[in-house]
Amino acid sequence: MELHIYGYGKLDNKHYTLSDLQLFYGENEAGKSTIMSFIHSILFGFPTKQQSLLRYIPKSSTEYGGKILCHVEDQGMVSIERVKGKAAGDVSVQFEDGRVEGEETLQQLLGKMDRSTYQNIYSFNLEGLQNIQRLKKEELNRYLFTAGSTGTDLLLKLSQDWQKEREQLFKKSGRKPKINVVLSQLKDLEKRVKEGKEKNDQYLPLIARRRSLEAEISDLEKKKELLSDKREHLISVNENWDTLVQFNDVEKRLSQLKDLEFPPDGLERMNELKIEERQTSAYLETLKSKQKNLQEKLESNDLDLSLREDIPFMEELLSRQSPYLKWKEESGERSRELRMIQSKISDTIRELGLQIEMENIPSLNTSLMMSENIQQALDHQTKLLHERESLDRLKEEEMEELQIIERKCENLEQRLMEEDEYQELQRKVKALTGKNSTREQMEWMNLQVKEAEENYSRKKASYSNQMLFSGGALLIAMGFGLWGMFSGNWVMAGMSLLVLMAIGGTIFQSRKNVRTETDTLEKLKERAKDIQPEKTGTLDTAEQSLLEQMEFRNEWKQRVLSLEEQELKVQKLHEKKEELEKAIIRGEERMESLKGELSLPSDFHWKWLRDAFAKMKEIVYSYETYSHLSAEEAYSEKKVKEFTEECRGWFQRHALLFRTVDEALLQLKGMLQDLEKRRLVVENIVAELEPLSMDIEKHSIEIEKIRHEIQELILVAGCSEEMEFREKAMKVQERSKLWSQYKGMKTRLTQKTLDTFLEFHSLEESRRESTRVLQSIEELSKELSALQKELASLSYEIKTLEEGKSHSAILQEFQSKKAELGELAFEWSTYTLAGVSLRKTMELYQKIKMPKVIELAEENFRKLTEGHYQRIFLLDDEMIKVERMDGTIFDAIELSQGTKEQLFISIRFALIQSIGDKYPLPVLIDDGVVNFDLTRTKAFLSLLRKVARDHQVLFFTCHPHIKQSFTDEEMIVLKRKESIQTS
């Protein structure tokens, strides 16, 4: 679906493309209600001035209306456009083939559904849900019932209004209703008319025939009503045939299984006894097997005594097993350690790129003198680099100052007059006015003060920058000095002290210069105060220009002097940097010399020398460890070899197979143990057999007892064997399951429907009977029509006879009253027939469609409550009850507000799902989950996605936590710009 809003309320020229499940998210007054009203208006027309609905006429646009582009089954894409026109607006429906239709075609596309019905079924909001809390018990049940039947209680309200109208026309025991009054008057007139009617012989047969016809018509109408009721039940049977067949089968099967008697929890008890029997039998077999093995072992004699003479030598070999294992373990450990050390040395050589073989490692110079030389070289080079970096920053600052002074000089040069113009201006001023020496002196003094202030500001700024630089250098020098003192490097400590003194002298001199400038500025200001100008008239233009040019020229001279001083400073800094670069090159050459002494490659960076020297000391120590471990490994291998040869010799002398020392030692240990066990084996076997026999006897008695209990359980169930017992248990379980199924279907089927179903053997036979009944109804209708025509003709003849009597005036009054009674009766019958038709329609809907709605509502309610509530019951008096998962039944009024809302939503969605095939219209929901917690909200959104499979769902909300459950493609965010303008 696509929405194109030309102008509606605050929305102007908006276009939205909607998915099957679309979220409109926005704050209050962002336009959510406006979009809902727009959809209603395009489909059903703009609200008129007489209606109470908001019309949303735009204030800032002349266009009013828009269009909806949607897909209609069998029609393709259809454009529905409604713009300002007649009362409800001018609508045009355009199809894919180019056809353009009007309001009538739109009503056909909507299934003749009006705005009220659509809003009551497919559109609901927070207000409708909150009304549930204010309803009483009967009102709540009626509200939920109508939500599941028609979506609204307007029909029930209409029925009540018709009943009131009927009571105002007629009551059985009433006197004031209109029909009662006319009937009373007719009774008086009828007495006066009877006398004249009885005198006419032709009149009486006609009266008898009319009464006979009225009796026949009454009988036929009763037969027709009975046949109509029968047809309604036949329709219900045809639509629910499968369910009725299943119900009948369940009922028959239950009747077959009703006489079964079975002990409580019989199958569980049987299973437990069988498990216990199997466990005891298995344990008994294990005991018997163990008894048999011990007896066989007692009877066997497979011990060899030929090695008794060599027992001392065997024990001596076994006593040396621990030293042998120790030597073997030490040999393997030393071999692993040697490989690790060798790998570590190779990795270090490769990491540092050392140009040296492993056997030459001891020749590396790792003395303290070399460490000291490396440290001094690194410190010196680091210091030079820091100085270069500081000098670069200082030079950059001085260059910026130089550029500032140059720009100021250029600005002043642009404002200076040419020399000829300046001299001409001087001559002009002298000719016009005399010289005011005091005034000029004052101006000159002001210039001096101004220049002194500029010099002071410049010196002060330079002093501040120098203090920052000097502070950093001071901290670095103090750091190196402290490091030299703690490490014993007195050369470094002395150099740091000299640097500290130099920095202190520089700071002192700079501070002195600033104080000098301050004193000079104060003196000039005092002199300027002493000179007071004389009061003269206003200077003319020429004199002002001359004074300005004099100021410019004096300022330009000062700027030129400052420029020369700044250029000199920059030049000195450049020379100092060149000297520093030479010192850095000499330091790098020293670093190359140290790398050569340490066998390091030429491309090895000098910053890593300290780390490289530490690693060299480590590999020298590792090489010494390697030599020591090699000697230990050789000694261990020698001992292992000697012990192995001794064991091999003994085994060869006794013609025994020798594989490894470990196997030989195990074999010797086994031989000694066999000799020792021979004496103890008989005693141990005898000691074990005695308690084992007692245990076997005990478990034999226990298993007999278990089997006896199993047999008793089978007899209690009335069975002769276990298989029969288990088959009977399965039938009992089947009966329990069928009974639950039977109760569930019983609540959804009426007794009359069941009785009608039992009259037929097949669905086809039921359908034929339904067709036959329909034909009978049609035949009765034709017969009734003929009798009613004959009655009308007969009544006309009687009327003609009555008009010819002498008592015509009385008859005229009597007929007038009858006519009045007929009109009132017609009006009363109109309300009566309408009420009966409405009641029968609702009853038919309840019998045929309502079970399906309740079934769908149960599924929705279980999903929304996450299985906490299982079923919904609709009783004959339109009362709604629900069943909790533990079997407890509740009236709808007893539920919490949130659960009532869940029940209402479940029934409303069930109604939408049941009529979805006929009315596939979009569902509009405005903030329907305000009273739901996070769990209920997730369940509601899950159900919403299920409904969106068959219906397009538009969900409007202002709550951020709901927004998080939708993707960007499913969400349209509305921005609040201004209040929605309505009319």
N, C-alpha and C positions, 0 to 999 in steps of 0.2 A: 504494500500500500504506500502511496505517496500523498502528502498533504501540501497544497499550494494555497496559502492564505493571502488574498489580495488586500484585505483590510478587515480586521475583526477585533474589537476592543483595542488594546494597546499594541496588538501584533499587526505589522504592516510589511507586506511583501516578504513573507517567510515561506521557505520550502523545506520540508522534512521528508526523508526517505525512511520508511519503517520496516523493521524485520518482523518475523513471526512472534518474537517476544521482545517488546521494546519498552525500555525504561525512560520516562521523562523525569529528570532530576532537577530540582531548583528550589530556591528559598520561597517563602511566602510572597505572593504577589509577583512571582516570576512568569506567570502565564499558564500554569498547569490547568486550572479550571477553565480558562479561556479556550484552550485547545480542545478539552472535552466538550464544551458547549458548541464549539465550531463543528465538530464531527456530528453532533446531534442536529444542528441547524442545517448542515448540507444534506443530510439524509432525510430529515422530516420537516424542514422549513424553518424560517426565522420566527421567533416568538412575536406575536402581535401585541399591540398596545393594551388590549384587554386582558392578556395573560399576565400572570405574576412572575414569569421567568425573566431574567435579565436579557436584554436584547443585544448588548455589546456593540452598539453603533460606534464606529471609530470617530474620535475627535480630531485627529491630525491627518485624516485621509478622506478623499471623496469616494473611494471605492469601498464597497461593503459586500463581503462574501468571499468566495474562493472555489476551489474544486478538489475532488478526491479522485485519485487514479488507483483503481483496484482491479484484481483478477477475479472474474466470475466464471464458474464452471460452465462449460459448453458455450461460453460467449467470448472468452479471452479477456484482453484488457479493456476495461470500460472506464470512461471519464464521466464523473458526475459533477456538474458545475451549477452553482446557485449564486445569483447576484441580486442586487437590489431591484425590486420591481413591485409586483402586487403584494398583498399582505404578507404572505409567507415567502416571497421572493420568486424570481423566475428561474426555473431549473431546466437544464438540458442534459440528456444522457447520450453520449457519443460512443459508438461501438467501433471495433477494429475495421469493419467493412465500410465505414463511413456513414452509417445510418445515424440519424439524430432524432431522439424521441423526447418525450416530456414526462410530466408528473405521473401519469398512469403507468408507464413502463417502469419508472423507478419503484412504484408501489409493488409491481409484480416481482421485481428483483429482490425486494425486501420481504416477499411472502405476505403482502398485505398487513405487515406489522406496523403499528403506530408508535409514536414517540414514547407514550406512557408504558406500553408493554415492553419496548426495548430497554428503557431505563430500569424497569422492575426486574428484568431477567439478566440482561447482559451488562448493565452498568450499575455499580454500587460504590458507596463512599463511606467515610468515617461516620457521618451522621446516621446512616442506616444501621451500622453496627452498634453505635452507642445507644440507639433507641431500645435495644434488647434489654439493657439494664433497667429501664423504666417500666417494662411490661409486667403485668400480673401473670399468674399461672395460666389461666385460660387464654389470655391474650397472647402469651408467649407461644403456647402450643399452636394456636391458630396462625400466628406469624410464621412459625417454622413450617407448618403444614402447607400454607399457601406459598412459601418460598420454594417448596419442592414440587408443587402442583402447577401453579400458574405464574409464580414469581411475584404475585401481589395479592393483597386481600381486598381489592376493589370489588371482585365478584361477590364475596361474602357480604360486604357492605351494601352492595346493590340488592342482594337478596333480602337483607333486613329492611331496606327502604320499601321494597315491594310488599313485604308483609305488613308494614305499617299502613300502606295505602289500602290493602285489602281489608284490614280491620276498620278503617274509616268508612268503608263501603258496606261491610256486612259482618255481624257477629251473631252466633247462634242464640245467645241469651241477651242480646243487646236491644236497646230501644231507640237510641239516637242515631246509629248509622243509617245512611240514606236508603239502602235496600230494605232494612227492617221497617222503616217508616212507610215506604211505598207498599210493602207486603201487607201491612196492617190495613191500609186504605183499600187495597185490592180485595181483601177478605170481605169487607163490607159491601163493596160493589158486586162481588161475585154472588152473594146471597140474593141480591135484587135481580141479577141477570138470569139466574138458574130457573126462575119461574117461567120466564119467556122461552128459554131454550127447551124445557121439557115438553112444551106444547107442540113442538114440531117433530113429527114422526121421522122425517128424513134426517134430522139433526143427530138423533141418538145413535144410529148405526155408524155414522161418520165419526162420532166421538169414540165409539168402541174400537173402530178400526185404527184411529190415531193412537189410542192407548196401546193397542196390540203392536203397532209399529214402534212405538217408543220403547216397549219392553224388548222387542227383538233387537233394536239398535243398542240398547243397554247391554244385552247378553253378548252381542257381537263385539262390542267395545271391550268387555271384560276378557273375552277370548283373545282378542288382539293384544291386550295388555299382557296376558299370560304368555302368549307366544313371543312378545317383545322381550320379556324377562328371560325366557328360555334362550332366545337368540343371543342376548348379552352373555349369558353363561357359556353358551357354545363358542362364542368368539374368544372368551377368556380361556376356555379349554384348548382351542386351536392354537392360540398364541403361546400357551405355556405347556404344550403337549409333552415336550421332552422332560421338563421338570416334573410333570405329573406322572409320567412313566417311571422316572427314577424314584419318585416318592412311593408309588405303588409297589415297585420292586423292593424298596427298603422295608416297607410295611410288611410285605409277605415274608421277607427273610427274618424280620424281627419276630413274627408269629411262630416261625420254625424254631427259633433259638430261645424263646421265652421260658421254656421249662428246664433249661440247663441249671444244674446245681454244681457249684465249684467252691472249694475252700478259699477264704480270703488270702490274697497274695500267694496262691498255690504254686504258680509257675516260678515265682522268684524263690520260694522256699525249696522247690525241687532243684532248681539250678544251683543254689547254694550247697545243698546236700551232695549233688553230683560232683561239684568242684571239690568239696571236702573229701569225698570218696576217692577221687582220682589222686589228690595230693597224698592221702594216707596210703593208698595202694603203691604209688610211686616210691614213697619213703620206705615202705615195707620191702619192696623189691630191692631197693638199695641196701638195706640191712642184710637181707639174705645173700645178696651177691658178695658183700663184704665178708660174711661168715664163711662162704664157700672158698673165697680167696685165701683167708687165713688158715683154713684147714689144709688146703693144697700146699701152702707155704710151709706149714708145720710138717707135712709128710715128705717134702722135698729136702735134698741134702746136696747142694751144688757148690760147697765151699772147698777151696783147694789149700792144702797145708804144705806144699812143696817149697814154699819160699820162707819158711820159718827161720832157717839158719841165717838168711841175709837181712833179717829185721834190723840189727844195729846199723848196718851200712845204709839201709833205706831211710832209717830215722835220721842218720847224719846228713844224708843228702837233703831231706825235707827241711832240716834245721837251717840249711844254708839257702833256703828259698828266698827268705826276706832280703839278705844281701844281694842275691842275684837280681831280684826284681828292682831293688834300689839302683844297682849299677845300670840295668837296662833302661830304667826310667830316666836316670841322670843322663845317659848317653842320648836318648831321644830328645830330652829337654834342651841339652846343650846344642844339639843339631838344629832344633827350631830357633833357639836364641841366636845362633850364628847366622842363620838365614835372615832373621829379622834385622840384625845389626848390619849385615852386608847390604840388605835392601835399603835400610835407612841411610847408610853412607852413600850408596849410589844415587838415591833420590836427592840428597843434599848437594852432591857434586853436580848433578844435572840441573838442579834448581838454581845454583849459583853460577853455573857455567865454568867451573874450575878447570883449568888446563893442567891437570895433574893426575897421575895414576894412583890406585888405592895403596900400593906398597910404599909410595912416597909421601903419604899423609903425615908421618912424624916430622918431615922436614919443614912443614908449614910454620911460619913465625907467629906464634900466639902469645908472645911475651907481654908483660905489663907495659914496656916501653912502646911497643907497637900500638897497644890500646890507647895510651896517652897521646901518641902522635895523631891517631885517627880522630880522637875527641877534639884535640886542639884545632885540627884542620877543619872539621865540621863546624865547630863553633865560630871560627874566623869567617868561613864562607857564609854561614847563616847571617852573621852580623852584617857583612858587606851587602847581602841581598836586601836585608831590612832597611839599611841606610839608603840603598838605591830606590826602594819603594817609597820611603818617606820623602826623598829628594824629588821624585817624580810628582808626588802629590803637591809639594810646595811649589815646584815649577809651574804646574798647571794652574794653581791659584794665582801666582804672580802674572802669568800670561793673561788670565781672565781680567785681572786688574788693569793690565796694560791695554787690553782691548777696550775696556770701559773708558779709560782716559782718552784714547784715540777717538772714540765716538764723540765724547764731549768736546774735544778740540774741533772736530769736523762740524759739529752743530754750531759752535761759536764762530767759526770761520764763515759759515753761511750767513750769519746774522751781522757780521762786520761790514761797514761801508768801505768803498774804495778810498784810497788816500786823498784823491782830489775832492771827492764829495765831503770827506770828513773835514778838510781844511776850509772848504767853502762854508760848511755849517758853523765852524768856529768863528769865521769872520762875520757871519750873519748874526750870531748871538752877541758878539761884542758890540756890533752896531746898534742892536735893539735895546740892550739893557746893560747896566754896569755889573761888574763882577761882584758877587756876594761871597766874600772870602770865608765868612763864618759858615755859610751854608755849604760851600764846596769842601771846606775842611771837615765838616760833619759827614758829608757824603763819603769823602775819602776815608775817614775813620770807620764808617760803616762797612766799607769795602774791606778794610784791613781786618775788622772783626769777623766778617763773613769768611774771608780766606783762612783766618786762624781757626774758626770753627770747623771748616772743611778739613784742614790739616789734622786737627784733633780727632775728628771722626775717623779719618783714614788711619791714623796711627793707632787709635784704640781698636779698630777692627783687625788691623795687622797684629796687634798685641794679643787679641783674643785667639786668633788662628794659631799664633806662635805658641800660646799657652797650651792649646789642645795638642799640637804636635810634640811640644816639649814634654807634656805629661805622659804621652804614650812612650816616647823615647826613654823617659826617666824610669817608668815601670819596667821596660825591657832591660835597661842597664842594671837596675836593682836585682832583677831576676838572675841575670848572668853572674852578677857579683856574689849573690847568695849561693848559687850553684857552685861557683869556683871555691868559695870558702868551705863549704861542706865536703866537696870532692877533693880538696887539697890542691886545686889548680890555682896557685897564687898569681900566675901571669894573667889569667882571665880576670881574677878579682881586682888586680891592679888596673887593668885596662878599663874595667867597669867603673872604678873609682874616678879615673881621669875623665871618662865620659860624663859622669854625674857632675863633676866640677865644671866642665865646659857648659853643660846645660844650665847649671845654676848661674854661671856668669852671664850667659845670654839672657836668661829671664830677668836678672837684676838690671842689665843695661837697658832692656826694652822697657821695664817699669820706670826707670829713670827718665827715658825719653818722653814717656807719656806724661809724667809729672811736669817736665819742663814745658811741654806744650800747654798743659793746664794752666800753669803760672802765666805764660805769655798771653793766653786768651783772657784771663781775669784782668790783667793790667790794661789790655786794649779796651775792655768793656768799661773800666773805671774812667779811662780818658774820654771815651765816647759820651759818658754821662756828664762830664764837666763842660763839654761844648754844647751850648744851647743855641739853636738857630733863631735868628731874628724873624719877627713876623713880617712877611712880605706878601705881596699879592700873588695871585695864581700864575704859575709859570706858563709861558706860551708854548706852543707846539715845538718850536725850534729849540728852545732851551731844554725841554724834556728829551728830545731826540739826541741832543749832544750829551746829556748826562747818561743816557742809556748806552751810547757808543763808548763813552769813557769806561763805564762799568764792564762792557763786553771786552774791551781791549785789555783792561787790567786782569780780568778773569782769564782771558786767553793766554796771557803771559805766564800766569801761575800754572795753568794747565800744561803748557809747553815744558816748564821746568819739572813738573811732576812726571811728565812723559819721559824726559831724559833720565831722571832718577830711576824710574821703573825699568827702562831698557837696560840700565847698568846692573840692576839687581838680577835681571833675567840672564844677562851675559855671565855674571859670576856663578850663578847656579849651573849654567851649561858647562863651564870650565870644571867646576867641582864634580859634575857627573862623569866627565871624561876621565878624570883621575880615578874615580871609583870604578869605572869599567875596566881600567888597566889592572887595578888590584884584584878584581874578580877573576880576570883571565889568569893572573899568577896563581890564585888559589886553585883554579881548575887544573892547572899544570901540576900542582902539588898532589891533588887528588889522583891524577893519572899515575904518578910515581908510586903512591901507596897501593893502587890496584895492581900494578906490576909486581910489587913485592909480595902481594897476597895471591898471585896467580889468577887474578880475576880478569875477565875479558874487558876489552877497551870500551865496549858499549854499556857496561854496567854502570848504573847511575850512582853518583857519589853520595846521594842522600841515604842509600841503603847500606853504606859501608859499616855502620855500627852493628846493624842486624846481621850482615854477612860475617863480620868478625866473630860474633857470638855463635853463629852456626858452625864456623870453622873450629872453634874451641870444642864444640859438642862432638864433631866427627873425629877430632884427635882423641878425645876421651873414649868415644865409641870404638876406635881402632885398638886402643889399649885393652879394652874389655874383650874385644874379638880375639886377641892373641891369648889372653888368659883362658877363655872358654875353650879354645882349640886344644890346649894342653889337657884340660879336664876331660874333654870328649875322648881323647886317645886313651887315657888311663881307664875309663869306664868300659870302653870297647874291649880292651885287653882282658879285663876280669870276666866279662861276659863270655868271651871265647874260651877261656880256661875252664869255666864251669860247664859249658856246653860239651866240650870234649870228654870230660869226666863222666857225664851222664850217658853219652853215646857209647862209651866203652863198656859200662855195666850192662846196658841193654843188649849189646852185641854178644857179650859173654853168655847171657841167658837166652839167646836166640829170640829176642823180642823185637818187634818193629819199633823203630825210633823215628819220629817225625820232627817234633819240636820239643824244646825244653819244657814249655808249659804243659804240653800234653803228657810228657814223661812224668812230671811231678804230680799231675793229677792222677795218672795211672798208679804211681807208687802210693799215693795217699789212699786210693781206693783199695789197693791190695792190703794195706795195713788195717783199714777199717773193716774189710771183710773178715780178716782173721779175728779181729776183736769182737765183731758182731756175732760170730758163730756161737759164742758162749751165751750171749744174751737173747738171741732170737727166739729160742724156744720158750723162755720165761715170759717174754713180752706177748707172744701169740696166745699162750694160755690165759694170761691176765686179760687180754682183750676179748676172748671168746665168751667168758662168763657173763659180763653185763650185756653183751650183744644179744645173747639168747633171751635174756629177760626182756629186752626192748622189743624183740621180734614178737614175743608172746603178747606183750601189752598192746601193740598196734594191731595184731590180728583180732583181738577182742574188740578194739575200737572200730575197726572196719565192719565187723559183723553188726555192731550197734547202728552204724550209719545206714547200712542196707536195710535193717529192720525198720528204721524211721521212714525211708523211702517207700517201702512196701505199705506202711500204714497210711502215708499221704495218698498213695494211689487208690487204696481201698476207700478212704474218706471221700474221694472224688467220684466213687462209683465206677472205677476202671479196674481192668484186670492186668494191664501191663503199662509200661512207661510210654510207649508210642501212642496208645489210646489216650493216656493222660494229657500228653502234649497236644494231640489233636483237639481234645475238649477245651484246653486252655486257649488255643487259637480261635475256637468258636466263641468263647466268652469275650475275648478281645474284639473280635469282629462285631459282636452284639453291642459292646460299649461304643464303638466307633459309629455303627449304624444308628444308634439311639441319638447321639449328638447331631448327626446329619439329619435325622428325622425331625427333631425339635426345631432345627433351623429352617427346614422347608415348611413345617407346619405353620410358622408365624407368617409366611408370605402367601399362603393359599387359604381361601375361604372354604367353608364346609360345603356350600352349595356348588362351588366349582368342582370339588372332589366328588360329590355325589353325581354330578353330570358326567364327569370323566368316566366313572365306573359303568356307565350305561353303554359304552362303546368299546369295541375291541381294537380299533385302528383309527389313526388320524383321518384316513380317507373316509371312513364311515361317519366320523364326527362332522367332517366338512359336508358330506352329502346331507346329513340331517340338518345342518345349518342352512344349506341351500333350500331344502324342503320347507323348513320353517319360514324362511324368507318368502318363498312362493305362497305359502298359506297366508302369511300376513298380507301379501299383495291381493290375494283372492278375497280375503275378508274386507280389505279396504274398498275393493270394487263393489262387493255386496253391500257394504255400509253406505257407499255413495248412492247406490240405486235406491235403498230404503229411505235414505235422507231426502232424495228427490221426490219419492212417493209421498213422504210425510209432508213435505213443503206444499205439494199439490193439494193434498187432503186438507191441510190447514187453510189453504186459500178458499176451498169450497165452503168450509165451515164459516169462514169470515164473511163470505158472500151471503150465506143464509142469515147470519147474525145481523148484517146490515139491513136486511129486509124486514125486520121486526118493528113493532110499534114502539118498542122501548129503545129506539135508536139513540136517543140522547144519553140514556144510561150506558148503552153499549159503547157510544163514542167516548164517554168519560172513562169507561172500563178499559177500552183499547188504548186510550191515551196513557192511562196509568201503566198498562202492560208494555207499551212502547218505551215509556220512561224506565220501567223495570228492566226491559231488554237492554237498553243502553247501559244502565248501571250494571246489569249482569255481564254484558259484554266487556265493560271496563274491568269488572272484578275477575272475570275469566281470563282476560288478557294478563293481568298480574299473576293469577294463579298458574296459568299455563307456562308463563315465562319462568316463574319460580320452580315449577316441576321440571321443566326442560333444563334449567340451570342445575338443579339438584341431581337429575339423572346423568347429565353430562359429567358433573364432578364425580358421581359414584362410578360411572363407567371408566373415567380416567383413573380413579383410585384403584379399581379392580385390575385394569389392563396395564396402565403405564406406571402407576405408583410403585409396584414391587420392583420394577427395574430401576427407578430413581432411588429407592431406599437401598437397593443392592450397591449401586454406584456410590451413594452417600456413605455407606458403611466402609467401603474401600478407601474413600477420601478421608473419612474421620480417623480410621486406623493410621493412615499415613501422617496426618497432621499431628496426632497425639502420640506418634511413634509406638503404636500398639497398646497404649495405656487403656484405651476404650476399644472394644471389639465389635459391638453390634448396636443397631438402631431398630427400635420396635415402633410400628405405627399401629395403634389400637383402633377398634371400630368407632370409638367416640372422638377420633382425630387427636388423641393424646399421644405424645411422643416421649418415649423412654429410651435410655441408653444403658448398655451393660459394660461394666468395667472388666478388665482382664482377670480379676479375681472372682467374677461372677456376680458382683453386687449390681443391682438395678437402681437407676436414679431417674427421677423426673427431670425434665429439661430445666425447670426453675431452680433445682437444687445445685446446678453446676455453677462454677465460677464465671466471672465476666469473660475472661479469655477463652474458656472452654465453650461457653455459649456462642461466642463469635466463631470459634472453630467449627462448631456444629452447624451454624447458619451458613458459613462459607462452604462446608462439605455438601450440604443439601443444595445450595445455589449452583455450585459447580456440577453436581449430579444432574440437575435439571438441564443445564446447558449441554452437558454431554449427551443426555437422552434425546434432545431435539436437534442435535448438531447436524445430522444428515439433512434435515428439512430447512433449518435456518443457520447456515454457516456464517454467522455475523461476528464481528470483532467484539472482544470483551474489554470493558473499560473499568479500571479499578483505581480509586483515588485514596491513597493512604489507608489501606485496609488492615494493617498489622501494627497499629500504634500501641495496642495493649498486649502485644506478644513479647515474650522474652527472646533471647538470642536463639535458643533451641527451637521454640515454636516458629520463629521467623524463618529459620533455615528449612524447617519442614514445609511451611507455607510456600516458600520459593521453589522447593522441589516439586510440590504439587502444581504450582503455577507453570513450571516448565512442561509437566505432563499434559496439562490442558492446552498449552501452546502448540502441541503436536497437531491438534485438529482445529483449533481456533487461533486467530491472531489475537494476542493479548497486549494491551497497552496499559502499563502500570505507572502511576504518577505518585511521586513521593518527594519529601524534603529532608529525609533522614540519611545522613552520610553512611551509617553502617549497612544500609540496604544497598547503597550504591556500590559497595565493595564486592557484592556477589554477582555483578554483571560485567561483561566484557565491554571494551570501548565500542565495538560494533553494535552492541545491544543498547547503548545508552546515548541519550541526547541531553545535554546540560543546558538548562535555560538560565539566562542571566537576568537579574532584576535591574531594570533601568529606571522605570517610573511606574506609578500605580496604574492598574488596569482601569481604563476609562469605560464606563458602562452607561447605558441609557435605558 
